[in-house]
């Protein structure tokens, strides 16, 4: 097996930590964790978890809030060959139970609140090792108790080895566990570094906690704001603006709803964020008015980037606020859809004719007529090949293409003459009428452009389209 096929993010992090030494890796509630200390946690936990009886390849449920324990445990499992199961806590109690039942974890690492839910809900009966992190529960061993001073001789992992199970949010259907390999994570780290020119030693404020893993692997200081990460749209703006200013952060990652809230607060109070070099926003299209308002707090030449993708494939395409505000926002207001930018390096994006049926194998004849709206399909090193225990979902979402797969994003769109991808809505939400098919985003974009309109939704009622 060649060196090129062996890589993992834990090894990348440990190499980075050796270079950065006592530079802060994590700041939470004023407590500073240097890279050296986080690396020590990772090395000792990776050995300790295996010595406790877990075996490489086994899955471990990880329900821990953003903290030193979360990042140490995740990197430690990568290093030990264990497979963390990461689930968005915002999916609800019943969905959480279903996800845990599907993943059949050999161990459960959770906060005190997560263990209470585990006991009440009968979650994770397959777990033979329960560990509490970021807190204390009588009778359950703490994560720190599993730190072992015995070194673990851990070679980098094969790129195709399972690294993690990331459950989708369930916002467009039942949550599904996307199977991530070590190669996918390594590709994502490389893409983030090159796309955004990220430098070691920068300070990042991520309001999506798992993005902090990338911060650490990239050598950035991750500053966790005091907020409810499951409700970014309800954040107290001061909880995010404060750390940005106090630590002179160069980077912010936040949802469109969070940027809207911060932008309104900043406009009202005349706030500037002179240290920021880049802002990233994902999860939904960012309205032009939100970009315009937030941009007023940024230095000249600093842009808001809106990467397009999904849990199963991220990032796929990228565009900046400069291009949106100068060109594509006006086209959105004319019913053209939302431009999400050009495909990133390594992402092969195609538009195929719309179908609700499985596709057994890739064929170029599936492609739609150039410029026509169809299904967005992507192939590349950032694409997850399957789902955990969901063969039916995989059949509907994956198209075999030789040794790789193409992922059907579940979105509709088109490619323009400049090679840019335009998002036109979810496939499942297209509205079929006796007069033809209507696509949600192009229609809604026309009405959303009116200053008196905040949000619209195109739906079907009976045989009619209703806005």
C-alpha positions as CSV (number, residue, x, y, z in Angstrom):
1,X,0.0,0.0,0.0
2,X,1.5,3.3,-1.1
3,X,2.0,6.3,1.3
4,X,-0.4,8.3,-0.9
5,X,-3.2,5.9,0.1
6,X,-2.5,6.3,3.8
7,X,-3.6,9.4,5.6
8,X,-5.8,10.5,8.5
9,X,-6.8,13.8,10.0
10,X,-5.5,12.8,13.5
11,X,-2.0,12.4,12.2
12,X,-2.3,15.8,10.4
13,X,-3.5,17.3,13.7
14,X,-0.6,15.8,15.7
15,X,1.9,17.1,13.2
16,X,0.4,20.5,13.4
17,X,0.4,20.5,17.2
18,X,4.1,19.7,17.3
19,X,4.8,22.7,15.2
20,X,2.5,25.1,17.1
21,X,3.3,24.0,20.6
22,X,1.8,26.3,23.3
23,X,-0.3,28.3,20.8
24,X,-3.9,28.0,21.9
25,X,-5.8,25.3,20.0
26,X,-9.1,25.9,21.9
27,X,-10.6,28.7,23.9
28,X,-13.9,28.0,25.7
29,X,-15.4,30.0,28.6
30,X,-12.0,31.8,28.9
31,X,-10.1,28.5,29.4
32,X,-7.2,28.1,27.1
33,X,-6.1,24.6,25.8
34,X,-2.7,24.8,24.0
35,X,-2.0,22.5,21.0
36,X,0.4,20.6,23.1
37,X,-2.2,19.7,25.7
38,X,-4.9,18.8,23.2
39,X,-2.4,16.6,21.4
40,X,-1.5,14.9,24.7
41,X,-5.2,14.2,25.3
42,X,-5.5,12.7,21.9
43,X,-2.5,10.4,22.2
44,X,-3.4,9.2,25.7
45,X,-7.1,8.7,24.9
46,X,-6.4,6.8,21.6
47,X,-4.4,4.3,23.6
48,X,-6.7,4.2,26.6
49,X,-9.9,3.6,24.6
50,X,-8.3,0.5,23.0
51,X,-6.9,-0.7,26.3
52,X,-10.4,-0.5,27.7
53,X,-11.6,-3.2,25.3
54,X,-12.7,-1.3,22.2
55,X,-11.5,-2.6,18.9
56,X,-10.6,-0.7,15.7
57,X,-13.5,-0.5,13.4
58,X,-16.1,-0.4,16.1
59,X,-18.5,2.5,16.3
60,X,-18.7,4.9,19.3
61,X,-21.7,7.2,19.8
62,X,-20.3,10.7,20.6
63,X,-22.9,13.0,22.1
64,X,-20.8,15.7,23.7
65,X,-21.2,19.5,23.5
66,X,-18.5,21.7,21.9
67,X,-15.6,21.3,24.3
68,X,-12.0,20.1,24.8
69,X,-13.5,16.6,25.4
70,X,-15.4,16.6,22.1
71,X,-12.3,17.4,20.0
72,X,-9.9,15.2,22.0
73,X,-12.3,12.2,21.8
74,X,-12.9,12.7,18.1
75,X,-9.2,12.9,17.1
76,X,-8.4,10.1,19.5
77,X,-10.9,7.8,17.8
78,X,-9.6,8.7,14.4
79,X,-6.1,7.7,15.6
80,X,-7.2,4.5,17.2
81,X,-9.3,3.4,14.2
82,X,-12.6,3.7,16.1
83,X,-15.5,5.2,14.2
84,X,-17.3,8.1,16.0
85,X,-21.0,8.4,15.4
86,X,-21.9,12.1,15.2
87,X,-25.6,13.2,15.4
88,X,-27.1,16.7,15.3
89,X,-28.8,17.1,18.7
90,X,-31.4,19.3,17.1
91,X,-33.1,16.3,15.3
92,X,-35.2,15.5,18.4
93,X,-35.5,12.7,21.0
94,X,-37.2,10.1,18.8
95,X,-34.9,10.6,15.8
96,X,-31.9,10.4,18.1
97,X,-33.0,7.0,19.3
98,X,-33.5,5.8,15.8
99,X,-30.1,7.0,14.7
100,X,-28.4,5.2,17.7
101,X,-30.4,2.1,17.0
102,X,-29.1,2.0,13.4
103,X,-25.5,2.7,14.4
104,X,-25.3,0.0,17.1
105,X,-22.5,1.6,18.9
106,X,-20.0,-0.5,21.0
107,X,-19.6,2.5,23.3
108,X,-21.4,5.6,24.3
109,X,-19.5,8.8,25.2
110,X,-21.9,11.6,26.2
111,X,-22.5,14.6,28.4
112,X,-24.6,14.1,31.7
113,X,-27.7,15.2,29.8
114,X,-27.0,12.7,27.0
115,X,-26.6,9.9,29.5
116,X,-29.9,10.8,31.2
117,X,-31.6,10.7,27.7
118,X,-29.9,7.3,27.1
119,X,-31.3,5.8,30.3
120,X,-34.8,7.3,29.8
121,X,-35.0,6.4,26.1
122,X,-33.3,3.0,26.3
123,X,-30.7,4.2,23.8
124,X,-27.7,2.3,22.6
125,X,-28.4,-1.1,24.3
126,X,-25.4,-2.5,22.3
127,X,-23.0,-0.3,24.2
128,X,-20.7,-2.2,26.5
129,X,-18.8,0.9,27.6
130,X,-20.5,4.1,28.8
131,X,-18.3,7.2,29.4
132,X,-19.3,10.6,30.6
133,X,-17.6,13.7,29.1
134,X,-17.7,17.4,29.9
135,X,-19.2,16.7,33.3
136,X,-19.8,14.1,36.0
137,X,-22.4,11.3,36.5
138,X,-22.2,9.1,39.6
139,X,-21.3,5.5,38.6
140,X,-20.2,6.3,35.1
141,X,-16.4,6.7,34.4
142,X,-15.2,10.0,33.1
143,X,-13.4,10.4,29.7
144,X,-10.3,11.7,31.5
145,X,-10.1,8.3,33.3
146,X,-9.3,6.6,30.0
147,X,-6.1,8.5,29.3
148,X,-3.3,6.0,29.2
149,X,0.4,6.8,29.4
150,X,1.2,3.7,27.3
151,X,2.1,4.9,23.8
152,X,-0.1,3.7,20.9
153,X,1.9,2.8,17.7
154,X,-0.8,4.1,15.3
155,X,0.1,4.1,11.6
156,X,-1.9,6.5,9.3
157,X,-5.1,4.9,8.1
158,X,-6.0,3.8,4.6
159,X,-7.9,6.4,2.7
160,X,-10.9,4.0,2.2
161,X,-11.1,3.0,5.9
162,X,-14.2,4.1,7.8
163,X,-13.5,7.2,9.8
164,X,-17.0,8.4,11.1
165,X,-20.7,8.2,10.6
166,X,-22.3,11.7,10.2
167,X,-26.0,11.7,10.4
168,X,-27.9,14.2,8.2
169,X,-30.0,16.8,9.9
170,X,-33.3,15.2,8.8
171,X,-34.5,18.6,7.5
172,X,-35.4,17.0,4.1
173,X,-36.4,13.5,5.4
174,X,-35.4,10.9,7.9
175,X,-31.8,11.4,9.2
176,X,-29.4,9.1,7.5
177,X,-25.9,8.1,8.5
178,X,-23.4,9.1,5.8
179,X,-20.3,6.9,5.9
180,X,-17.1,9.0,5.9
181,X,-13.7,7.6,5.2
182,X,-10.3,9.0,6.3
183,X,-9.8,10.1,2.7
184,X,-12.9,12.3,2.7
185,X,-11.8,14.2,5.8
186,X,-8.3,14.6,4.4
187,X,-9.7,15.9,1.1
188,X,-11.9,18.4,3.0
189,X,-9.0,19.7,5.1
190,X,-6.9,20.2,1.9
191,X,-9.8,21.9,0.1
192,X,-10.4,24.3,3.0
193,X,-6.8,25.3,3.2
194,X,-6.5,26.0,-0.5
195,X,-9.9,27.6,-1.1
196,X,-9.6,30.1,1.7
197,X,-5.8,30.5,2.0
198,X,-6.0,29.5,5.7
199,X,-2.8,30.1,7.7
200,X,-1.6,28.4,10.9
201,X,-2.0,30.6,13.9
202,X,-5.2,32.3,12.8
203,X,-8.1,32.6,15.1
204,X,-11.5,31.2,14.1
205,X,-15.0,31.5,15.7
206,X,-17.1,28.6,14.5
207,X,-20.8,28.6,15.4
208,X,-21.1,25.1,13.9
209,X,-19.2,23.1,16.5
210,X,-17.9,20.3,14.3
211,X,-16.2,22.9,12.1
212,X,-13.8,23.3,15.1
213,X,-12.3,20.0,14.2
214,X,-11.1,21.5,10.9
215,X,-9.8,24.5,12.8
216,X,-7.6,22.3,14.9
217,X,-6.4,20.2,11.9
218,X,-5.6,23.4,10.0
219,X,-3.6,24.9,12.9
220,X,-6.2,27.6,13.8
221,X,-7.2,28.6,17.3
222,X,-10.8,27.7,17.8
223,X,-12.8,30.1,20.0
224,X,-16.2,28.6,21.0
225,X,-18.8,31.3,21.7
226,X,-21.3,30.9,24.6
227,X,-24.5,30.1,22.7
228,X,-27.0,27.4,22.0
229,X,-25.4,25.8,18.9
230,X,-28.7,24.1,18.0
231,X,-30.5,27.5,17.6
232,X,-28.0,29.8,15.8
233,X,-30.8,32.1,14.7
234,X,-31.7,32.9,18.3
235,X,-28.1,33.8,19.4
236,X,-27.4,36.9,21.4
237,X,-25.2,38.8,18.9
238,X,-22.9,39.9,21.6
239,X,-22.0,36.3,22.3
240,X,-20.4,36.0,18.9
241,X,-19.2,39.6,18.3
242,X,-17.5,39.7,21.7
243,X,-15.1,36.8,20.9
244,X,-14.5,38.1,17.4
245,X,-13.3,41.4,18.8
246,X,-11.6,40.2,22.0
247,X,-9.4,37.7,20.1
248,X,-9.0,39.6,16.9
249,X,-10.4,36.6,15.0
250,X,-9.6,36.2,11.3
251,X,-12.5,33.8,10.5
252,X,-16.2,33.3,11.3
253,X,-18.4,30.4,10.3
254,X,-22.1,30.8,10.7
255,X,-25.5,30.0,9.3
256,X,-27.5,32.5,7.2
257,X,-29.8,33.1,10.2
258,X,-26.9,33.9,12.4
259,X,-25.4,36.3,9.9
260,X,-28.7,38.0,9.6
261,X,-29.0,38.5,13.4
262,X,-25.4,39.7,13.7
263,X,-25.7,42.0,10.8
264,X,-28.9,43.7,12.1
265,X,-27.2,44.2,15.5
266,X,-24.1,45.5,13.9
267,X,-26.0,48.0,11.7
268,X,-27.9,49.2,14.7
269,X,-24.9,49.7,16.9
270,X,-22.3,50.8,14.3
271,X,-20.1,47.8,14.9
272,X,-17.0,47.0,12.8
273,X,-15.0,43.7,12.7
274,X,-11.7,44.9,11.3
275,X,-9.7,41.7,12.1
276,X,-11.9,39.4,9.9
277,X,-10.3,38.1,6.7
278,X,-13.1,35.7,5.7
279,X,-16.6,34.7,6.6
280,X,-18.2,31.4,5.7
281,X,-21.9,30.7,5.7
282,X,-23.6,27.4,4.8
283,X,-26.8,25.4,5.3
284,X,-29.0,27.5,3.1
285,X,-28.8,30.2,0.4
286,X,-27.9,33.6,2.0
287,X,-30.2,36.4,0.9
288,X,-28.5,39.3,-0.8
289,X,-29.8,41.8,1.8
290,X,-28.2,39.7,4.6
291,X,-24.8,39.7,2.7
292,X,-25.1,43.4,2.0
293,X,-25.9,44.3,5.6
294,X,-23.2,42.1,7.2
295,X,-20.6,43.2,4.7
296,X,-20.8,46.7,6.2
297,X,-19.0,45.4,9.3
298,X,-16.1,44.0,7.3
299,X,-12.9,45.6,6.0
300,X,-12.7,46.5,2.3
301,X,-11.9,43.5,0.2
302,X,-13.1,40.9,2.7
303,X,-15.9,38.6,1.4
304,X,-18.5,36.3,2.7
305,X,-18.2,32.9,1.1
306,X,-21.2,30.6,0.7
307,X,-20.0,27.0,0.1
308,X,-22.6,24.7,-1.4
309,X,-22.9,21.0,-0.4
310,X,-24.5,18.5,1.9
311,X,-23.5,16.1,4.6
312,X,-22.8,13.5,1.9
313,X,-20.7,15.8,-0.2
314,X,-19.0,19.0,1.0
315,X,-17.8,21.3,-0.4
316,X,-19.2,21.1,-3.9
317,X,-19.2,24.7,-5.2
318,X,-18.2,28.1,-3.9
319,X,-19.1,31.8,-4.5
320,X,-18.2,35.0,-2.7
321,X,-20.4,37.9,-1.7
322,X,-18.7,40.2,-4.2
323,X,-19.9,38.2,-7.2
324,X,-23.3,37.7,-5.6
325,X,-23.9,41.4,-4.9
326,X,-22.4,42.7,-8.1
327,X,-24.0,40.3,-10.5
328,X,-26.0,37.2,-9.5
329,X,-28.4,38.7,-6.9
330,X,-30.1,40.7,-9.6
331,X,-30.5,37.5,-11.7
332,X,-32.0,35.7,-8.6
333,X,-34.6,38.5,-8.4
334,X,-35.5,37.9,-12.0
335,X,-36.2,34.2,-11.4
336,X,-33.0,32.6,-12.4
337,X,-32.4,30.7,-9.1
338,X,-29.5,31.2,-6.6
339,X,-26.0,31.0,-7.9
340,X,-23.8,28.8,-5.6
341,X,-20.7,29.3,-7.6
342,X,-18.2,27.2,-9.5
343,X,-17.4,23.6,-8.6
344,X,-14.4,23.3,-6.3
345,X,-11.2,21.5,-7.4
346,X,-11.8,17.8,-7.7
347,X,-15.6,18.1,-7.8
348,X,-17.2,16.8,-11.0
349,X,-20.6,18.3,-11.2
350,X,-23.3,17.2,-13.7
351,X,-26.9,18.0,-14.3
352,X,-29.1,15.0,-15.2
353,X,-32.7,14.7,-16.2
354,X,-35.0,14.6,-13.3
355,X,-36.0,11.2,-12.0
356,X,-37.4,9.9,-8.7
357,X,-36.2,6.3,-9.5
358,X,-32.9,4.6,-8.6
359,X,-30.2,4.8,-11.3
360,X,-28.2,1.5,-11.5
361,X,-25.1,2.9,-13.3
362,X,-23.7,6.1,-14.6
363,X,-24.1,6.9,-18.3
364,X,-23.3,10.2,-20.0
365,X,-26.7,9.9,-21.7
366,X,-28.3,10.8,-18.3
367,X,-27.2,14.4,-18.7
368,X,-29.8,17.1,-19.2
369,X,-29.7,19.5,-22.2
370,X,-27.1,22.2,-21.4
371,X,-28.6,25.1,-19.5
372,X,-31.7,23.0,-18.6
373,X,-32.8,22.6,-15.0
374,X,-32.2,19.1,-13.7
375,X,-30.8,17.1,-10.8
376,X,-27.5,18.1,-9.4
377,X,-25.0,15.1,-9.3
378,X,-21.5,15.3,-7.9
379,X,-18.4,13.0,-8.0
380,X,-15.1,13.6,-6.2
381,X,-13.0,12.9,-3.1
382,X,-15.4,14.7,-0.8
383,X,-18.3,12.4,-1.7
384,X,-19.6,9.8,0.8
385,X,-20.2,6.4,-1.0
386,X,-23.0,5.1,1.1
387,X,-25.3,5.2,4.2
388,X,-25.1,3.1,7.3
389,X,-27.9,0.4,7.2
390,X,-29.9,2.2,4.5
391,X,-29.6,0.3,1.2
392,X,-32.8,1.8,-0.1
393,X,-31.7,5.3,0.5
394,X,-28.3,4.6,-1.0
395,X,-30.0,3.2,-4.1
396,X,-31.9,6.4,-4.5
397,X,-29.0,8.7,-3.8
398,X,-25.9,7.0,-5.3
399,X,-25.0,6.2,-8.9
400,X,-22.2,3.7,-9.3
401,X,-19.5,4.9,-11.7
402,X,-16.7,2.5,-11.9
403,X,-14.8,2.3,-8.6
404,X,-16.5,5.5,-7.4
405,X,-20.0,6.8,-7.0
406,X,-21.8,9.9,-7.9
407,X,-24.1,11.5,-5.3
408,X,-27.5,12.8,-6.3
409,X,-27.8,15.9,-4.1
410,X,-31.6,15.9,-4.0
411,X,-31.4,19.4,-5.4
412,X,-32.3,20.8,-8.7
413,X,-30.2,23.3,-10.7
414,X,-28.4,24.2,-13.9
415,X,-25.0,25.1,-15.1
416,X,-24.6,28.4,-16.9
417,X,-22.2,29.3,-19.7
418,X,-19.6,30.4,-17.2
419,X,-19.6,27.0,-15.5
420,X,-21.4,28.3,-12.5
421,X,-24.0,26.2,-10.7
422,X,-27.4,27.6,-10.0
423,X,-29.6,26.1,-7.2
424,X,-33.3,25.9,-8.1
425,X,-34.7,24.1,-5.1
426,X,-35.2,20.6,-3.7
427,X,-36.3,17.9,-6.1
428,X,-39.0,16.7,-3.7
429,X,-40.4,20.2,-3.4
430,X,-40.9,20.9,-7.2
431,X,-44.5,21.8,-7.9
432,X,-46.2,19.9,-10.7
433,X,-49.3,21.6,-12.1
434,X,-51.5,21.0,-15.2
435,X,-49.5,23.8,-16.9
436,X,-46.1,22.3,-16.1
437,X,-43.5,22.1,-13.4
438,X,-42.5,25.1,-11.2
439,X,-39.3,25.2,-9.2
440,X,-39.3,26.7,-5.8
441,X,-36.2,28.9,-5.6
442,X,-36.6,30.7,-9.0
443,X,-40.3,31.6,-8.2
444,X,-39.6,32.5,-4.6
445,X,-36.6,34.6,-5.5
446,X,-38.8,37.1,-7.5
447,X,-41.1,37.8,-4.6
448,X,-38.4,37.7,-1.9
449,X,-36.7,40.6,-3.7
450,X,-39.5,42.9,-2.6
451,X,-38.4,45.0,0.4
452,X,-41.7,44.3,2.2
453,X,-41.3,40.5,1.9
454,X,-39.2,38.5,4.3
455,X,-39.8,35.0,3.1
456,X,-42.0,33.1,0.7
457,X,-42.8,29.4,0.1
458,X,-44.1,27.9,-3.1
459,X,-46.3,24.9,-2.4
460,X,-49.0,22.8,-4.1
461,X,-52.5,22.8,-2.8
462,X,-54.7,20.4,-4.7
463,X,-53.8,20.9,-8.3
464,X,-52.7,24.5,-7.9
465,X,-49.4,26.2,-7.1
466,X,-49.8,28.6,-4.1
467,X,-47.3,31.1,-2.9
